[in-house]
Each structure stands twice: as structure tokens, then as C-alpha cells.
């Protein structure tokens, strides 16, 4: 097995999407009121014969709802405009809409489609955005996510993340697959298959490479793999265990955890495996490093105080400082893009939940109400956290908005998913 | 001599793992008959994990001569403590317990007599909490056994301590029994 993998290290299945003909219905749960949510009417786009399913309106609507910042207005029982001249703003205003999206799909020769949409401000009765796309059927989902990004950014002022990608590990029986999918968990492509576990994937800052840990050599080894041509190299394969890769913001170096000199300690290493230098020292566990967005700090998990807690140390070295203080088990930090928040996993009364720590105030709160959460990863726009949890005995991926009120499950049914990472 | 070595070893291990909180040491009592129980579950549970290489019972690994003496691979002689390959740890503990003395002395003796032999110490952890943190906990268990063998004179070049964390559980499930089974280090020879 190991040899086979080494000979054909990469199984980048560029056109696998066609085989995923069934899409699981996405499960989105909104807890609590709609405070501060923007009410948007997603008017079903006029359809064309032979267009892919699900509809663009469905995908865009799910994206916007999952954000937790937008609430969809019921559009039933009303005449549904396709172009600007058909819009009666008064009707949509009476339905509570602050903005509305209209559009149409037209079939073109050669199996292509034209997609037109407009985002309208119902209150001011003006157009906020309007675009048309000439796309192939394969670009259907990507186009929907682009539309969702435009709508979201125009309405919230924050960049959308619907066109970004996630990585995760799927386990089926004794088989492990490292997969890259759209941010909504759909359109998955397998980039590594193995009979041995794969953990801790992380996208490079440009999104073109994945670092991960594979056990195919009967021990944990850190690999960096190109998502463009599938080539890969062993970045850290020292004596002992090699794990927990974290990209520096410059995309050239990584922090990794090695055991070659001592207990699990954090080192810096170039992506090609050269230039290894040790960052932390001592006999206790130091692991799960993550860089601050400016690259100056590394946050990590350490049991140096007797229980696993979060610490930070300058990436140039120095004395670590503890940053988590409540609870006896705080692990797996991920930092917001503005560097102000840490999401992590905290244990409380035997439950492992996604927690949020405000680094300036030191205040913490739980984002989830589940019990087996793992591996949180901030959205590139800082507005949500992706994580893994267990539902009905099965590993599933979820996102939660920063107010903790909007939860979405991303996984297909029947799949055991874990170790998610959010990429650019 | 052995007793002296062993107490030195235990002291060193205890010193190395200063965090002996001990508050939950009573969760499972693994003393007395524990080795037998572990062997039983290993022999019967081989289906769970094809990659584990702990050869504990029979399997025709060695032949018995008519006079009862063992003529096969000494590491697999059921009568030798070397046929024991797993060191179990209490919850949140990383101390090699006294019950593994004979087993580790036997492995150390073999490694000292065969300088080209290489042994991999594979640490494991139960599946509660972070995978990477559990990888580090498994490493700590592997290192504890490595240090124990080093104190017995085994050369560092003959040993590698690695961790599987929670990734290769010998026993699946959310039970204290499964957790205890997975808090262990396996002694695996490179040529096996």
C-alpha cells in the first residue's frame, strides 16, 4: 500500500464532480431571533430547459442563509419578476424584504447557459448590482457561489466566502480520503487516498497547496502537496513523530511539531523541508501551532501548566504567555483574520465545544451546543467557524456564525467526515 | 542489580513526567491480572485493526521441540515476557508501571544482544479531544517506554518512539474499557 502511494502519490480527480449526481439537502438551523439580519427576497430565477440542479436560487439562498447575517423572505404567493420592469417594490416591501434578487437562465448552443441576475435595494428602489455570465454546466455551482458573494458583500460590506474551498478527511471503512470541496461541502474532489489515517490538513495562504499529516509510513509525517499538479514532498519526516503543520502568512515557511529532540515541540521549517529551527523548549507538550495574521505570533496548545491550555509565543522565539484561563482543557486554536479572536475547543462537564476567546478582553463564550466538537477553522472573512462534530455516531462538518445562532451541517449523508480546514 | 536498575528507571520516568495529577488514577485499576486480560482482548480482537503487529499468542510463530524447549523466534516465545508487547497506562499518567519490568527487561536483553535489531515504540491515546493533542499524548507514552529501555542500556539508535495518537484504536467505542485499551505503547520490531 505504502509503495503504491509513493509511486502514484497523487490522485487529483479533476472531473470527479460529474459522478456526484445526488446532492444531500443542506441542513441549516437558525437559533434565536433574526436580530440584525438583513431580509432578502430570493426570487426564483426563470429556468431554462436542461439546466443543472439544484437551482441557482437554491444554492445562492443556502449560501446566504448559512452566513447567519441574511434571512430569506418567503417569496410564495406573489408574482415573481424576472427583469427590472416587472418589479413592484411596494409588494416586496410589504413582505418585509430590504433587498431582492431576480434573474433568469437562458440555454445557449453547445450546452452552455447565460445567467443574468440583479440585486435590488427594495427600500431605495435602486439596483445594487447586476451581472451576466456565459457558463458551462460545470460552472453552475461556482456561478451560484459568485452570485452569493456579490449579494453578501453588497449587503454586509464584508467579503463573501462562498467561492472559497474547504479541505477535510473522509473515512469510509478502513479507507481515508483527503478531499477538497466548495465552502458548502458540495463538489468534493479527492486529492489523497490512503489505507492509513490522514489528519491536520491546512491550505497554504494562496490556496494552491495543502500541508497535511499522513501515517502511510507507519508514523506521522508532514507532507506538502500541490493542488495544481498533485506533486508532493515530505516536508518533515524526522525521527519520531512529525505533525500539526501550520503555514506562515508568507506561504514559504511552516510551523510543525517534531519529537526528534524532546517531547512534542514546535519548529519552523521551509516548505521544501530545509532550514529547520526549534521554536519552543521544555519537556512538556507544545502542539497545534497557528500563526497570527501578521506572522509575528504563534498560538499553540501546551500542557506546561499541568493541563492543556492555549499559549502564544513570538514567531522569532521567546517566553510563551498563557492566553486561556478558564477550564482545564483548551486546545486546537484558530485565529480570526483580524487577529482579534481565537476559536478553540474547550471541555466543560465532559463536553468538547467550539469556544470563542476575545484576545483583548479575555472573554470567552461557547459557539456550539454539541459535545464532540473538534478542529475549528475560521472562515477567511472571519464571520464563521468551520468545525467537525459527531452526530448520530457519525463525523459531520458544520459551520457556526460568530453569534452562535446559525448552525449548518455541510456533510453528505452516509459519510464520516473530520479534520476540516477552511481555505482561501 | 535488576532491582536497582528498575528503581532508577522508575525514578527517572517519574521525574520526566512531572504532571502526576493523580486525581483520576482510580478510574481504572489496571493492576493484577491486567496483562492477561489485555492479551485476551488482543488475541480475540485482531480483526479490528489489520495494521497492528502485536503478535502475542500462538499463530504458529515458533515450534516447540519434543522436550518442550522453544526453538522459534525468542521474541515470540509464549513462555517469555518478550511475547508481551503492550504497555498500558493509567488515565492521564505516563509512568511505566512496575508490572512491565520483566517484559521490558526481556526486550532490553534482546536488543543488547542483537545490536542490529531495531524497535519502534508506538504510542496511542483514546479518542477524546483533539487529534493533534492526542498524538502528543501517545508520543509521551512512547517516550516513557523508550526512556525505560534506555535506562536498561538499549542504544538510542536502536529505538524510535512514534505516536499514532487516537488514529489507530485497537478497541473502538466510547467506553472506559476502550479508552483503557487505547492508552498504551506497543513494542514493535522493525523486522517483524
Interface residues (C-beta under 8 A of the other chain):
Chain A: X174 X196 X197 X199 X200 X215 X218 X219 X220 X239 X240 X241 X243 X244 X257 X259 X263 X264 X283 X284 X285 X287 X288 X301 X303 X306 X308 X329 X331 X332 X345 X347 X352 X374 X375 X418 X419
Chain B: X16 X18 X19 X21 X50 X51 X120 X128 X129 X130 X131 X132 X133 X135 X136 X137 X139 X140 X143 X160 X161 X162 X163 X164 X165 X167 X168
